[in-house]
Amino acid sequence: MRNLLLGALYLSLAASIWGGLFVTVRVAVTVIPPVQLVWMRYVTALLTLYLLGRGMHVDWHIRREHWRLVFLVGLIGQTISIVTQETGTMLTSAQTGSIVTASTPAFMVIFARLLLRERFTVGRVLSVVL
C-alpha cells in the first residue's frame, strides 16, 4: 500500500511539472527562441545528471555497437521532438501543446504495431479511445 501511495505521489508530481512546463515554455519562447531553450534545458539536465551519477557512482560506459542507436534516439526522440514541441507551443498555446502531447500514448500504440509488430489488444485500443 505504501508503494502505491508513493507511486501516485510521484505520478502526480510528474504530471504537475509536465503541465506547468507548457505554460513556462509559452512564456519563455517569447524571449528565448525554441532551439536555444532546448539547449539550455539539456545543459541543465546534463549537469544535474552528471552530478547525480557521480554521487551514485553510475557506470556511464556504452558499448560501441550501441552508439548509433543512442545517437538516433537522442536526435529523433529528444532533439527533434522537443524542438518541434516547443516551437508548436510558441506558435499556438500552452493548452494546445499539452493536449497534442497528451496524445503520445496513441502514437506509441501505432508505432509499436508498425515497428515492433506488437498486436493491438482490447486494452490498448480502449486506452487510445479513452
C-alpha positions, -999 to +999 in steps of 0.1 A: +000+000+000+029+024+008+044+019-027+010+025-043+007+059-025+043+068-032+038+059-069+006+080-070+025+109-054+054+107-079+030+104-109+011+135-096+043+154-092+054+145-127+020+154-142+021+188-124+056+195-136+047+184-171+016+206-171+035+236-158+062+231-184+039+241-213+029+273-196+066+281-188+077+273-223+049+295-237+063+324-216+099+316-222+097+314-261+086+350-262+122+359-253+143+328-260+140+310-293+130+273-291+163+259-301+183+279-276+157+270-249+162+233-257+199+237-254+195+254-220+173+226-208+198+200-220+228+217-204+209+219-172+198+183-174+233+171-183+249+189-154+223+176-130+225+140-142+263+141-142+264+153-106+238+127-095+256+100-114+289+109-098+273+109-064+257+075-070+288+060-088+270+053-120+288+033-147+284+055-179+300+030-203+281+025-235+292-003-258+305+009-292+278-010-311+251+009-293+265+044-301+245+047-334+212+038-316+219+062-287+226+089-312+194+083-332+173+081-301+188+114-289+184+131-323+148+119-331+134+111-297+148+141-278+161+169-300+137+170-329+108+160-306+114+187-280+123+215-306+091+208-325+071+206-293+084+240-281+080+256-315+044+243-317+037+257-282+052+290-293+030+292-324-002+281-307-009+279-270+002+261-238-032+243-238-029+231-274+007+220-268-004+200-238-033+184-255-014+173-286+015+160-265-010+141-243-018+121-275+016+104-272+003+071-260-019+067-291+012+072-313+031+047-291+005+020-298+005+028-335+043+028-338+046-004-317+024-021-342+042-008-372+078-011-360+077-038-334+048-058-348+030-058-315-006-068-316-035-045-309-052-057-278-086-046-264-068-028-236-045-009-259-073+001-283-096+012-254-068+032-238-063+051-271-101+056-275-103+069-239 
